[in-house]
């Protein structure tokens, strides 16, 4: 569908600096010329929050989501169950997912503001891991004025975290990679 024929509520897809994104435009008459980011949970992708993108667009926002690192179109050659990997070695995988994705959202914001001529009033949110990313983003990008984080934490260490499928099972933190440690020291809101 050509961009000139898009209707409010349509989800569009694009790559920005090799980052797969989904976005939903507001109706021109209702646009508040602002940007809203909605990030998915662990295992989700840019399409997981389609209803949230449509709802945000109905409030006048250009609404965007991206595939987090190792998710969706960015899964690459990863054949293992991502959730299983993360819950076996939380710091090794999750810190990189959180950090790389936060930096990617930071880059996509610049693209969106420039491409769609938006003001710099940005809101961000997400569910679980997506909320963690939104919180970290607000810590590095002063343009983010509000965050809605659901079942999330500003502490990437998540002490005492249990498996969402089995509350009696404590998640093994494991050891981080050096890159993951750098991301943690640089971007962890705590």
C-alpha positions as YAML, in Angstrom:
chain: A
units: angstrom
residues:
- id: 1
  name: UNK
  ca: [0.00, 0.00, 0.00]
- id: 2
  name: UNK
  ca: [1.39, 3.42, -0.89]
- id: 3
  name: UNK
  ca: [1.99, 5.77, 2.00]
- id: 4
  name: UNK
  ca: [-0.41, 8.33, 0.53]
- id: 5
  name: UNK
  ca: [-3.21, 5.76, 0.76]
- id: 6
  name: UNK
  ca: [-2.62, 4.74, 4.38]
- id: 7
  name: UNK
  ca: [-5.57, 4.87, 6.73]
- id: 8
  name: UNK
  ca: [-5.45, 5.53, 10.44]
- id: 9
  name: UNK
  ca: [-5.02, 2.22, 12.22]
- id: 10
  name: UNK
  ca: [-2.97, 0.55, 9.47]
- id: 11
  name: UNK
  ca: [0.29, -0.94, 10.73]
- id: 12
  name: UNK
  ca: [3.20, -0.14, 8.43]
- id: 13
  name: UNK
  ca: [6.60, -1.83, 8.40]
- id: 14
  name: UNK
  ca: [10.01, -0.47, 7.55]
- id: 15
  name: UNK
  ca: [13.70, -0.92, 8.29]
- id: 16
  name: UNK
  ca: [15.57, 1.97, 9.89]
- id: 17
  name: UNK
  ca: [19.35, 1.47, 10.06]
- id: 18
  name: UNK
  ca: [18.72, -2.31, 9.75]
- id: 19
  name: UNK
  ca: [16.25, -2.16, 12.66]
- id: 20
  name: UNK
  ca: [12.82, -3.61, 11.79]
- id: 21
  name: UNK
  ca: [10.02, -1.31, 12.93]
- id: 22
  name: UNK
  ca: [6.24, -1.27, 12.93]
- id: 23
  name: UNK
  ca: [4.38, 2.00, 13.11]
- id: 24
  name: UNK
  ca: [0.90, 3.40, 13.01]
- id: 25
  name: UNK
  ca: [0.11, 6.95, 11.90]
- id: 26
  name: UNK
  ca: [-2.52, 9.10, 13.53]
- id: 27
  name: UNK
  ca: [-5.29, 10.67, 11.54]
- id: 28
  name: UNK
  ca: [-3.93, 13.98, 10.19]
- id: 29
  name: UNK
  ca: [-6.78, 15.93, 11.84]
- id: 30
  name: UNK
  ca: [-6.03, 14.34, 15.22]
- id: 31
  name: UNK
  ca: [-2.21, 14.35, 15.18]
- id: 32
  name: UNK
  ca: [-0.54, 15.92, 18.18]
- id: 33
  name: UNK
  ca: [2.75, 15.82, 16.26]
- id: 34
  name: UNK
  ca: [4.28, 13.63, 18.98]
- id: 35
  name: UNK
  ca: [5.87, 10.20, 19.15]
- id: 36
  name: UNK
  ca: [4.94, 7.18, 21.26]
- id: 37
  name: UNK
  ca: [7.12, 4.07, 21.54]
- id: 38
  name: UNK
  ca: [5.64, 0.77, 22.70]
- id: 39
  name: UNK
  ca: [8.06, -2.10, 23.37]
- id: 40
  name: UNK
  ca: [7.19, -5.80, 23.59]
- id: 41
  name: UNK
  ca: [7.82, -8.35, 26.32]
- id: 42
  name: UNK
  ca: [10.57, -11.01, 26.21]
- id: 43
  name: UNK
  ca: [9.79, -13.17, 23.18]
- id: 44
  name: UNK
  ca: [7.49, -10.57, 21.61]
- id: 45
  name: UNK
  ca: [8.20, -8.61, 18.47]
- id: 46
  name: UNK
  ca: [7.21, -5.40, 16.71]
- id: 47
  name: UNK
  ca: [3.84, -6.92, 15.77]
- id: 48
  name: UNK
  ca: [3.01, -8.06, 19.33]
- id: 49
  name: UNK
  ca: [1.84, -4.60, 20.32]
- id: 50
  name: UNK
  ca: [-0.21, -3.83, 17.19]
- id: 51
  name: UNK
  ca: [-3.33, -3.03, 19.24]
- id: 52
  name: UNK
  ca: [-1.31, -0.72, 21.49]
- id: 53
  name: UNK
  ca: [0.15, 1.06, 18.45]
- id: 54
  name: UNK
  ca: [-3.34, 1.55, 17.01]
- id: 55
  name: UNK
  ca: [-4.64, 2.85, 20.35]
- id: 56
  name: UNK
  ca: [-1.73, 5.30, 20.70]
- id: 57
  name: UNK
  ca: [-2.32, 6.51, 17.12]
- id: 58
  name: UNK
  ca: [-5.99, 7.08, 17.96]
- id: 59
  name: UNK
  ca: [-4.77, 9.56, 20.60]
- id: 60
  name: UNK
  ca: [-2.79, 11.48, 17.98]
- id: 61
  name: UNK
  ca: [0.66, 9.90, 18.33]
- id: 62
  name: UNK
  ca: [2.85, 8.44, 15.64]
- id: 63
  name: UNK
  ca: [3.23, 5.07, 17.39]
- id: 64
  name: UNK
  ca: [6.29, 2.88, 16.83]
- id: 65
  name: UNK
  ca: [7.60, -0.48, 17.99]
- id: 66
  name: UNK
  ca: [10.75, -2.31, 17.01]
- id: 67
  name: UNK
  ca: [11.96, -5.88, 17.12]
- id: 68
  name: UNK
  ca: [14.20, -6.04, 20.18]
- id: 69
  name: UNK
  ca: [17.64, -7.53, 19.64]
- id: 70
  name: UNK
  ca: [17.37, -11.33, 19.10]
- id: 71
  name: UNK
  ca: [13.59, -11.04, 18.53]
- id: 72
  name: UNK
  ca: [11.42, -11.21, 15.41]
- id: 73
  name: UNK
  ca: [13.32, -10.36, 12.24]
- id: 74
  name: UNK
  ca: [16.48, -9.88, 14.35]
- id: 75
  name: UNK
  ca: [16.54, -13.45, 15.60]
- id: 76
  name: UNK
  ca: [19.13, -14.36, 12.97]
- id: 77
  name: UNK
  ca: [20.53, -17.87, 13.34]
- id: 78
  name: UNK
  ca: [19.29, -18.26, 16.92]
- id: 79
  name: UNK
  ca: [17.67, -21.68, 16.97]
- id: 80
  name: UNK
  ca: [17.32, -22.07, 20.74]
- id: 81
  name: UNK
  ca: [14.31, -20.93, 22.72]
- id: 82
  name: UNK
  ca: [15.16, -17.32, 23.63]
- id: 83
  name: UNK
  ca: [13.10, -17.35, 26.81]
- id: 84
  name: UNK
  ca: [14.88, -20.52, 27.93]
- id: 85
  name: UNK
  ca: [18.31, -19.01, 27.22]
- id: 86
  name: UNK
  ca: [17.51, -15.82, 29.11]
- id: 87
  name: UNK
  ca: [16.14, -17.65, 32.13]
- id: 88
  name: UNK
  ca: [19.19, -19.95, 32.25]
- id: 89
  name: UNK
  ca: [21.74, -17.11, 32.04]
- id: 90
  name: UNK
  ca: [19.86, -13.89, 32.69]
- id: 91
  name: UNK
  ca: [22.76, -11.45, 32.76]
- id: 92
  name: UNK
  ca: [24.48, -12.92, 29.69]
- id: 93
  name: UNK
  ca: [21.47, -12.46, 27.43]
- id: 94
  name: UNK
  ca: [19.05, -10.01, 29.05]
- id: 95
  name: UNK
  ca: [21.55, -7.24, 29.70]
- id: 96
  name: UNK
  ca: [22.53, -7.25, 26.03]
- id: 97
  name: UNK
  ca: [18.91, -7.40, 24.86]
- id: 98
  name: UNK
  ca: [18.00, -4.47, 27.12]
- id: 99
  name: UNK
  ca: [21.06, -2.38, 26.27]
- id: 100
  name: UNK
  ca: [21.24, -2.93, 22.52]
- id: 101
  name: UNK
  ca: [17.49, -2.41, 22.13]
- id: 102
  name: UNK
  ca: [17.54, 0.78, 24.21]
- id: 103
  name: UNK
  ca: [20.28, 2.21, 21.98]
- id: 104
  name: UNK
  ca: [18.36, 1.13, 18.87]
- id: 105
  name: UNK
  ca: [15.19, 2.89, 20.06]
- id: 106
  name: UNK
  ca: [17.30, 6.02, 20.70]
- id: 107
  name: UNK
  ca: [18.42, 5.89, 17.03]
- id: 108
  name: UNK
  ca: [14.90, 5.24, 15.69]
- id: 109
  name: UNK
  ca: [13.58, 8.25, 17.63]
- id: 110
  name: UNK
  ca: [15.99, 10.52, 15.74]
- id: 111
  name: UNK
  ca: [14.82, 9.00, 12.44]
- id: 112
  name: UNK
  ca: [11.11, 9.38, 13.32]
- id: 113
  name: UNK
  ca: [11.43, 13.01, 14.42]
- id: 114
  name: UNK
  ca: [13.31, 13.90, 11.25]
- id: 115
  name: UNK
  ca: [11.18, 11.82, 8.84]
- id: 116
  name: UNK
  ca: [7.76, 12.81, 10.18]
- id: 117
  name: UNK
  ca: [8.69, 16.34, 11.35]
- id: 118
  name: UNK
  ca: [7.55, 15.63, 14.91]
- id: 119
  name: UNK
  ca: [8.08, 17.71, 18.00]
- id: 120
  name: UNK
  ca: [10.36, 16.30, 20.66]
- id: 121
  name: UNK
  ca: [7.58, 15.29, 23.06]
- id: 122
  name: UNK
  ca: [8.03, 11.54, 23.35]
- id: 123
  name: UNK
  ca: [6.25, 9.00, 25.51]
- id: 124
  name: UNK
  ca: [7.43, 5.41, 25.88]
- id: 125
  name: UNK
  ca: [6.10, 2.26, 27.40]
- id: 126
  name: UNK
  ca: [6.08, -1.48, 27.35]
- id: 127
  name: UNK
  ca: [5.22, -4.70, 29.05]
- id: 128
  name: UNK
  ca: [7.82, -6.47, 31.23]
- id: 129
  name: UNK
  ca: [11.10, -6.35, 29.27]
- id: 130
  name: UNK
  ca: [9.57, -3.65, 27.05]
- id: 131
  name: UNK
  ca: [8.90, -1.51, 30.11]
- id: 132
  name: UNK
  ca: [12.50, -2.03, 31.26]
- id: 133
  name: UNK
  ca: [13.63, -0.68, 27.88]
- id: 134
  name: UNK
  ca: [11.29, 2.32, 28.14]
- id: 135
  name: UNK
  ca: [12.65, 3.14, 31.61]
- id: 136
  name: UNK
  ca: [16.27, 2.87, 30.40]
- id: 137
  name: UNK
  ca: [15.43, 5.03, 27.38]
- id: 138
  name: UNK
  ca: [14.04, 7.78, 29.62]
- id: 139
  name: UNK
  ca: [17.33, 7.74, 31.50]
- id: 140
  name: UNK
  ca: [19.38, 8.56, 28.39]
- id: 141
  name: UNK
  ca: [16.97, 10.61, 26.26]
- id: 142
  name: UNK
  ca: [15.64, 13.81, 27.83]
- id: 143
  name: UNK
  ca: [12.99, 14.04, 25.10]
- id: 144
  name: UNK
  ca: [11.06, 11.20, 26.78]
- id: 145
  name: UNK
  ca: [8.55, 12.99, 28.99]
- id: 146
  name: UNK
  ca: [6.48, 10.03, 30.28]
- id: 147
  name: UNK
  ca: [6.94, 6.29, 30.71]
- id: 148
  name: UNK
  ca: [4.29, 3.61, 31.20]
- id: 149
  name: UNK
  ca: [6.05, 0.43, 32.33]
- id: 150
  name: UNK
  ca: [3.96, -2.58, 33.22]
- id: 151
  name: UNK
  ca: [5.46, -5.47, 35.28]
- id: 152
  name: UNK
  ca: [8.89, -3.87, 34.79]
- id: 153
  name: UNK
  ca: [11.84, -2.74, 36.86]
- id: 154
  name: UNK
  ca: [14.48, -0.03, 36.73]
- id: 155
  name: UNK
  ca: [16.92, -2.59, 38.18]
- id: 156
  name: UNK
  ca: [18.38, -4.88, 35.51]
- id: 157
  name: UNK
  ca: [19.71, -7.21, 38.21]
- id: 158
  name: UNK
  ca: [16.17, -8.15, 39.25]
- id: 159
  name: UNK
  ca: [17.16, -9.78, 42.54]
- id: 160
  name: UNK
  ca: [14.82, -12.58, 43.57]
- id: 161
  name: UNK
  ca: [13.08, -12.66, 40.18]
- id: 162
  name: UNK
  ca: [10.98, -15.76, 39.61]
- id: 163
  name: UNK
  ca: [9.87, -17.45, 36.41]
- id: 164
  name: UNK
  ca: [6.53, -16.03, 35.24]
- id: 165
  name: UNK
  ca: [5.35, -19.59, 34.52]
- id: 166
  name: UNK
  ca: [6.53, -20.98, 37.89]
- id: 167
  name: UNK
  ca: [6.68, -18.54, 40.81]
- id: 168
  name: UNK
  ca: [8.63, -21.07, 42.90]
- id: 169
  name: UNK
  ca: [11.54, -21.06, 40.43]
- id: 170
  name: UNK
  ca: [14.14, -18.33, 41.06]
- id: 171
  name: UNK
  ca: [15.83, -17.14, 37.85]
- id: 172
  name: UNK
  ca: [19.55, -17.88, 37.69]
- id: 173
  name: UNK
  ca: [21.42, -14.60, 37.20]
- id: 174
  name: UNK
  ca: [24.57, -16.17, 35.74]
- id: 175
  name: UNK
  ca: [27.50, -14.08, 34.53]
- id: 176
  name: UNK
  ca: [27.43, -11.30, 32.00]
- id: 177
  name: UNK
  ca: [29.66, -10.80, 29.00]
- id: 178
  name: UNK
  ca: [32.05, -7.83, 29.14]
- id: 179
  name: UNK
  ca: [29.87, -6.02, 26.61]
- id: 180
  name: UNK
  ca: [26.81, -6.75, 28.74]
- id: 181
  name: UNK
  ca: [28.61, -5.35, 31.79]
- id: 182
  name: UNK
  ca: [29.40, -2.17, 29.87]
- id: 183
  name: UNK
  ca: [25.76, -1.83, 28.79]
- id: 184
  name: UNK
  ca: [24.67, -2.40, 32.40]
- id: 185
  name: UNK
  ca: [27.08, 0.22, 33.78]
- id: 186
  name: UNK
  ca: [26.13, 2.69, 31.05]
- id: 187
  name: UNK
  ca: [22.36, 2.26, 30.71]
- id: 188
  name: UNK
  ca: [20.91, 0.53, 33.80]
- id: 189
  name: UNK
  ca: [18.62, 3.14, 35.42]
- id: 190
  name: UNK
  ca: [19.51, 2.02, 38.96]
...
